[in-house]
Amino acid sequence: MSKVYVIADNIVAPLGRTTAENFAAVCQGKSGIQLQHNRLLSPADFYAAVMAPGQLEAYSNGSNLEGYTKFEQLLILSVQEALSQTNLDITRGRTAFIVSTTKGNIELLEQQPAQPPLGEMELFATAKKVAAYFNFTAAPLVVSNACISGLLAILTARRLIAAGLYDHAVVTGADVVTQFVLSGFQSFQAVSNEPCRPFDAARKGVTLGEGAATVILTNQPSLAPANAVVVNAGSVSNDANHISGPSRTGAELGMAMRHAMLNSGLTPADIGFVSAHGTATLYNDEMEAKAIHLAGLQDRPVNSFKGYYGHTLGAAGLIEAIIGVHALQQQTVIPTLGFEQLGVSMPVNVSSALTRQPMQHYLKTVSGFGGCNAAMVFSMEQ
Amino acid sequence: MSNGNAYITASCVIRDQQVFSNGSLLWQDAPGAELTDFLRKGYDRFSGQYPKFHKMDALSKLGWLAAEILLRTAPVEDHLPEQVAIVLSNRSASLDTDLRYYNTVKDIPSPALFVYTLANIVIGEICIRHGFKGEHIFFTTGGFDAQQVKAYTQILLDTGVATACLCGWVEVMEQQYEAVLYLVERQQREGGKPFAAEEMRNIYDLRF
């Protein structure tokens, strides 16, 4: 099959409005997570990585985004900046517009609880509105598959392009920190009372985050920059065990990891690092460590970016895949912010310092409610 | 894209208090029955052996029941659990349950409801019931988009990722509900129809 190249990408998050700003901040060890005092979101203080007051407005300056929700503004700013890096005309030819989110405009329910605008809260309707901002008139595809949505959206784009249905794809995703989502994770006793600490012995749960990210993909080598990264094989599995608790064995995530490597023609030794989901809940990180072992990756460096971004839900797979892509291009392994002492039963090689190493491939994984797992390989063009 | 042969070897349609299996009316409840009551009666009639059903939200109950009926006569055991895929879609995602969950937030947020505020949980429930461990995805669209579901399912079959796929549409918003599930397999079976968007539409359009 023809290769699928990443030709542009963007992250809009508390750490910056471009991938370059975000990647620089991450390499400097900066975190978007701060103690929040927003009583509209929670009666008690909480840690989260949210856009600072005025930050989104400053980013939107000149883009005329009145009439768009915060969720839509995040998506628009991200797609707009990614598109500015290419001369691809998405309104002509065969371009897919794919939107990944878990909760979309759920903030409207909090703003208008008496009469929520149900039509605007439909994920497809909001995706269509965002696509229309870019004069994209065909129907967008919307992937809403819990916390694997972002990576699954990239995998979907790759499959649709490989099947010959499209030549290019804009893949974008976002989620917003809301009272809705925060209260839900709090009701599960799953929110950490300090910034999250993936894979650490003292980890206490997730920290939520918000943001948007976009990748633009093509099968046209002529559009790809010199050191373009190629979207390699990916795989999805289901635990078939529990809707809110991860697999006890990690076998299903391990299977997705093995399939992603196998279908990319690779073995564990080829993988430069594993960018794990690493939510910092007790059970998730434990399950992932087991899966990493089952996939034969226990010696490879493993990192989680949740300490920089929090858990950004439907954006997580996209934001973290993009940080991983740039780390691969820079031949850099990013440390796991918040990690100090290993706290999983199967030892894994958690990255705790910025290191440089030659590598051609990395593996991205995500897992989520509903028992879903996804894994995907990204490779340097050779 | 390759167009390897595939067949719709079973189908289930649930709407308007009626249940169709493989094109025939299988059961109907009194017109105007409340969704919750209708789903409970459907459960009693076609299962009655799965207490987890009662914890589910309406979307998961509807999808679970449709899968139960779809697979009643279908030999899905022929397929490895890792090779059975699920491709579902709807319009409202989990919005019906979102509203119910948010009503609890001002008092005591309900974790039992919160877990159902994701569209793909219905896929998880079907996987748990039948032990399916394969590929899956949840799309949201403006209405049932047979072409989109067909295209993605065909890719999963053509690339060898799956040998069978449950695909279709499961929608609940307040008292409005509709489920249409197809079992798609590589091999033809008696009564099977070619896997094509037009055939999917024909089954979707089925009315009594």
Interface residues (C-beta under 8 A of the other chain):
Chain A: T102 K103 G104 I106 L109 E110 P113 P116 L118 M121 E122 L123 F124 A125 K128 A139 L141 V142 V143 S144 N145 A146 L152 T156 R159 L160 A162 A163 G164 L165 Q179 F180 S183 G184 Q186 S187 F188 S235 V236 S237 N238 D239 A240 N241 H242 I243 S244 E252 M255 G368 F369 G370 G371 C372
Chain B: M1 P81 E82 I86 R91 S92 A93 L95 D98 L99 Y101 Y102 V105 I108 P109 S110 P111 F114 V115 T117 L118 A119 N120 I121 I123 G124 E125 C127 I128 H130 G131 F132 K133 G134 E135 H136 I137 F138 F139 T140 T141 G142 D145 Q148 A151 Y152 Q154 I155 D158 T159 V161 M173
